Each structure stands twice: as structure tokens, then as C-alpha cells.
């Protein structure tokens, strides 16, 4: 038999219940409330509150817990958050509010972010304390870390912008010039004189609604104004160790080393392996990691070369002799070292003219479209290429392949959760400080949930 409608006057029935009864036993907020102590926040925020004036404030731990709820359930705004808390019994229970108590106004949260904590490091401090909590519980091994970046759509219109011209001073790398000149002198060539600094002029789009965002225009990426989140996770339990925000037009590799060093220092970590995708396959990055005793687990970039011609990687380098050999076994000998740090090796034209595979090796003239009898093959090798060679060799090993495969299961999975489940696909606010606050609170919520679940699992085992 089908029942129609509801019982009459159901909405006006009086029941005696405890708020405790209305929260499911396995609710994530129960696990967080049981296992995570947020009292450390009082010490962190104390410098931002006046002791002897003003009205009594809302409990700062309650305000942070409200932001935590917003991040955990991907709620888009503080207004919607307060409305959700008003109706959600689990939220009220977690915050310590009764059924009839008034919830703090949404403007209190936005005031703290925009005024009280503006230009402070409070959100980063809270994030780091939670990471240290994970370390204390043994959930971070710190031996293998993975880094990636993900774009966050700016709260800005793509059609409202202005073109700004900027000048950038380019200074020559003195340490690189020393390596270049050492190489040139060892080969009987003159040392290069230091070059004067150059001024490069660049034009870029600047958003009128969020000038701190950056116009992103990259292969296989959306076009428009975005912020970039550069995140690093630990391999053992996928705890998010750091989260830095830059404009969307900043390349991943430019901030990678500084972010890692800052994280290692704050968390006192010394990893053995650092994983990242091919976008981080940069000689400066590889050299920096290698000299610190960290093995780079970075996917090598693949260069196809000209169609129908053998690429550079068909030629083998012999460091003892400082020569290349082609696939026919012939030598390519040292020619010169350029100011950009590239060592050039050239084949013998007389040998190339007699080679049966010259069509697959030598390039046609741009004017005649034919291979000249004077044509040779030149291979360019960066003076720091040996660092990249070591990475390529390691990535061919079983260990290298397995470690690189883990990248998809760690940092990429973390970003998927943060964006799909926790609302980090879009920036809720404008300005770098506000977006950074959103990212750090979301990252803290992600870690808090992980820690609580891991502790709950340990307790049941």
C-alpha cells in the first residue's frame, strides 16, 4: 500500500533529543573532533587580538573550524556556509553550538581574512602546524616527495584586462660562464668576456578585477586568468606538505627549488627522492637536487626532432674521450662551446659524404633543398648535461619507473580531491592574499581529514 503525504502537524511536534544523537557515529567530523586538538591556534592568533580593548571576540578556534567545514564540503561562500551551519546538526555539534544558538555572522570570517590577518602568515602557520602534527604521529616518512602544480580559476572576467609592458634586466650567469671558459681553455680556445646585462621588454595581460592572477596560455591548459597552486605531498600517506600560490603565468619550474628548500627547512625533512613530471625536467633543478643528495624522479622531456632524421639521442656520448659516436660508429669531435653553455660536436664531412645513411642524418639546405657535400652533423650538448644523463639512466631502471608511476597515485590524486571534492577548482576571492588563504585552509582541511581517518583506523586495528 502506498502512503501519501506526511503525518499532520509533524513540524510542530515536540521531541526531547540530544544534539549528540543527531550526528552519525562514523561522521568525519566526529573523527576530527576526537583526534585533532586545535588549541594551538590560540597561541598563533594571540598577537592579532587586543588584550584590553574592544568587544569580546568570537572564539578563533570556532572561526577556523567554520572555515574547515567550508573547505571539507566545498561550500562556495561564507554566506552559504553560515546558512548550512544553521540547518546542519553535525556542523553545530562540531562547533559546539546548540540547536537554538545563533551562528556567527559570515562577515566575521571575511573580516578576519581581509583585515585582521591581512599580510600575516597565520594561514601558513596553521597549515604547517597541522603538517607537523602528521609528522609527530608518524604519518610522514619524508623520504619520497612528489610535486606538481594545478590551476585555480581566478574570480575575474577574461574580457576585462589591460596590456602592460614591462622591462626585465637579464644578467649573465657568472658560474655558468666560468664552466664555459674552463671548457674552452682546456680545448685551446679563448675565454669569453663577461657580457653586459640586457633589458628585455615583455607585454602581458593584467586583469582589472584580480590583478594578482596571471593570464595562462599553455598547451593542453585552459586559457584565461588563473592562479597556480604548487603543491608537494609525502609518498607514504599522501599528506600535503606545502602549498604555494603564484599567478597563472608563472612556470612550475621557476619556483620549484625555493619552495622545496623552504618546506625542508620548516618541516626539518631530508628526502632521498623528489618526483615531478616532465615540466620540471630542467638542468638547474636537476643539478640543485643532485648536489643536495636528492635523486630526481622526473620524466625526461622528449624531443621528436625533424621528421625522417635521426635525433640527437641516436648518438652516444663518450665522456672519457669527450666525443660523440653516430650509429655507424664514426666520431663527432669537439667544435666549440657557446655563450649559452652548449658544447658543439661536429662530424667529418668527408666521412659523411661516403656514409650510406647520410640521408637519415644530415639536414637539407634551406635554399636548395638538397644535402650539400659540405654538410656535417652537429650535436649540441649542454655543459651540465651529465646531470640530465644520470636522471635518464635512473628513470630506465625498475626503481625509477616504479617511483615515477607513484606520482599519479599521490600528488595528482591529492589535487583531484582538493579540486573535485573541496572546491579548489575556483578561487572564491580576489587578490593573492585571499586566494592563498583559501588554498592553505583547504590544504589544512585535507590533511586534518587524513590524519583523523588514519588515527581512527589505528584505533580500530
Secondary structure, DSSP 8 states (H G I E B T S, - for coil): ----S--TTGGG------GGGGS-TT-HHHHHHHH---THHHHHHGGGS-SSSS-----HHHHHHHHHHHHHTT---HHHHHHHHHH-HHHHHHHT--SSS----HHHHHHIIIIITTT--HHHHHHHHHHHHHHHTT----SEEEEEEEEEE-SS-TT-EEEEEEEEEE---HHHHHHHHHHHHHTT---------EEEEEEEEEESS-TTSEEE--TTS--EEEEEEEEEEETTT--EEEEEEEETTS-HHHHHHHHHHHHHHHHT---SEEEE-GGG--HHHHHHHHHTT-EEEE-------STTS--GGGSEEETTTTEEE-TTS-EEEEEEE-TTSEEEEE--HHHHHH-TTGGGTS---TTTSS--TT---EEEEETTHHHHHHHHHHHTSHHHHHHHHHHHHTHHHHHHHHHHTSSTTB-SSSSHHHHHHHHHHHHHHHHHHHHHHHHHHHHH-
